[in-house]
Amino acid sequence: MKRLMIVAFAAALCASPAFADEKPSDDEAGKIKATLSDWGCDGGTMEKESEATSVFEVDDTKCKGMQYDVKLDSAFKVISVTRD
């Protein structure tokens, strides 16, 4: 039993950590805002995924009176719009 607990604890320590999203740079934020403005959207919380995907996320942006989550690719093109 003790050995099993040690193995489980070691496995938990060795597990890959979750990637934390980061804040986009000022230049990236400006490009995201420009794209959202073209779509008639404003506001929201911007994040840049720290994985190798280079996807940007905007949570809770307002578009024509409704709230959405938007994903943009590394070229700042909208790839997903989900109603919140």
N, C-alpha and C positions, 0 to 999 in steps of 0.2 A: 504494500500500500504506500509506504513512504517513497519507494523508488518510483512508483507511478506518479506521485505528486511532484517529484523532482523533475521527471521527464516532461510533465505537462507544463510546469513553470518554465523550464528551459525553452520549450517550444513556443510559449507565449512571448518570451523575450526575443526570440529569433525571428518571429513573424515580421513581415515587412510592415513598416509603419504606414498609416494612411497619409495620403498626400493632402496637404492643406492648400486651399486656393489662396491666391495672392491678389493684391490690388494692382490694377493695370497702371502703367506709367501715364503721365499727363498727356503725352502725345497719343497713346492708345485710347485713353478716355475721351479725348477730343474727337477721334475718328469714330468711336462707338456712338457718341452723342450725335454726330453728323448723320450717321446711318439711321439711328432711331428717329431723328427729326425728319428725314426723308420718308419714313414710314408713318409719320404723324404721331410719334410717341415721345414721351418726356419722362424724366426722372428714373428712379429705380436704383438698385444697389448693383454696382459693377464688380465682377470678379474675373480673374484670369486663371484658368485651370493650370495647375503646376505640372500636370503630366505632359507627355510629349505631344499631346493633341493640339495645343495652342488654341483652344476654344475659349471664347469669352462668353460669359453669362451675365445677363441683366435680369435681376429678380424684381418683380413688382413694378414694372414700368407701366405707365398709364398711356393707353392708346384709344383715343376717341371715347373717353369716359369709362373704359373697361381696363382691368388690370391683367397683365400678361408677364410671362417669363420668356425671355428671348435669348437664343444662342447665336453667336456669330463665329465664322471661321477666322483663320489668321489673316485673311484679306478683308476682313470686316464686312463680309456678305452674310446676310441672315440665312441661317440654315434650319432654324426651328422657332416656332412661336406657339406657346402653350398658354391657354387661358387659365388664369389663376383662380 
